[in-house]
Amino acid sequence: MATRVQPALQEIEAVRRADGESRSLAASLPRLVLEARRISANVIHGLHGRRRAGTGENFWQYRRFVSGEASQNVDWRRSARDDHLYVREQEWEAAHTIWLWPDRSPSMAFASKAARDSKLERALVVTFALAELLVSGGERVGIPGLMNPTSSRNIVDKMAQAILHDSATRGSLPPQFVPAALAEVVVLSDFWSPISDIRTMLGGLSASGAHGTLLQVVDPAEETFPYSGRIEFVEPEGAGVITAGRAETWAQDYTARVAAHRDAIRHETNKLGWLFSTHTTDRSAAELLLFLHNGMTAAKSGARASGLAGRSA
């Protein structure tokens, strides 16, 4: 009986520890904000965002209403002309909106000795830095389900405050929403979710014609599986505990499964013209920021190459 109870207790403790670590990140937000601004300041030098004259309230286009959108988005006058529902998009909304979503679920709190930051800290730092970089280039930035798009100069403070006061359940993937047709979506997550969930997420986000980037943020230990001997692996989001008698014998199968999972994600993003890449937390945050910025710039200019989808940041 003791051998059965002990793993359960360890699982509970691991979940509590992961949850506590992610919540305690609130105390680290001032440091993360400063780090994000330092990184964006280094990257922004020499980069010039596109600004366009005017208030951005000019009509852009009508597009078909997508299932799942709020009904108040429907332009009923245009929809009355035929049997379809339409949404009226403004130029600013269509061409200047970037949605950034950092995964803050318990699994993101993990950090091995080889990592510079936890996955959660890295995702937040890069999200904040990218937001500041985009706003300085004339874009509007928002967080799905948490903060409406804004071009405010104090974008990092607004995002940090929105995250600090968010009491909602922290999912591993973005909430369902419908971005504008020409909007850009950037999702930073470890993407260990089932491929069926990722496929559903991509289908919803791309239904209106939006483009985006999936950035898989992983710990070096998740990349190389540097374990040996008897190890208990605890899934921090309630999936259970797995005990390996000789963990080193699992390495080959583990790396093959990770590669297959990534190939499946890449297959889905390639079908949509989205970008997928990976980033390990023992590498530079500034390197990741520059990679994301360059990828988004290439997408806007119509130069998104299929080769980009295989790169790692």
Buried (B, 14 or more C-beta within 10 A) or exposed (E): EEEEEEBEEBBEEBBEBBBEBBEEBEEBBEEBBEBBBBBBEEBBEEBEBEEEEEEBEEEBBBBEBBEEBEEEBBBEEBBEEEEEBBBBBBBBBBBBBBBBBBBBBBBBBBBBEBBBBBBBBBBBBBBBBBBBBBBBBBBBBBBBBBBEBBBBEEBBEBBBEBBEEBEEEBBBBBEEBBBBBBBBBBBBBBBBBEBEEBBBBBEBBBBBBBBBBBBBBBBBBBBBBBBEEEBBEBBBBEEEBEEBEEBEEBBEEBEEEBEEBBEBBBEBBBEBEBBBBBBBBBBEBBEBBBBBBBBBBBBBEEEBEEEBBBEEB
